[in-house]
């Protein structure tokens, strides 16, 4: 993502004030798209939960549910790998489709956990996200080293989670839960700092910079959703 901007094309007549405004607009759009995607996901989850025939359909056809999960992964991979070759419309469309599918696949959480515990967990995640994002934005410490460690830990977490699908170990379940919380708390700060560094390269609005706001929003959206899921395991009260 960092190599997507060509700093050599920066106009020499751009003032510091204009540059600061461009940076601010970039970050505002990133968080705006992230919040909008979260709203779409939440609305879609509630729609599925309250539309009983659709919920029953997913419960009766687990293959469809698995297909949606695989489709989500493929959409993220495709968007990440081909963002430079896609149009802004295509990038935005894929991001929105992903948030809709995520809302559908997260809908069963409303059947497992009480609405009050989901709401309280959401506010906990929101506060944690805000605090770590502010830390990542304002800290003078370079988080690159920590980011590399967290990404490697995330790979290990994914492998452990997949293995536990067959082991059904309660201990592994809780270990991955708490490790996941710490990983995504750290990634929020790391991704925010990377976005701040990217914003420093933005001078004017172009299709390329707008596509990067979508990618930035996607990274923060994934951090938020995953942290929510792991914390819900801890704080969620089951029906």
Secondary structure, DSSP 4 states (H G I P E B T S, - for coil): -GGGS-GGG--TT--HHHHHHHHHHHHHHHHHHHHHHHHHHHHHHHHHHH-HHHHHHHHH-HHHHHHHHHHHHHHHHHHHHHGGGS-HHHHHHHHHHHHHHHHHHHTTHHHHB-HHHHHHHHHHHHHHHHHHHHHHHH--S--HHHHHHHHHHHHHHHHHHHHHHHH--HHHHHHHHHHHHHHHHHHHHHHHHHHHHHHTT--S--HHHHHHHHHHHHHHHHHHHHHHHHHHHHHPPB-
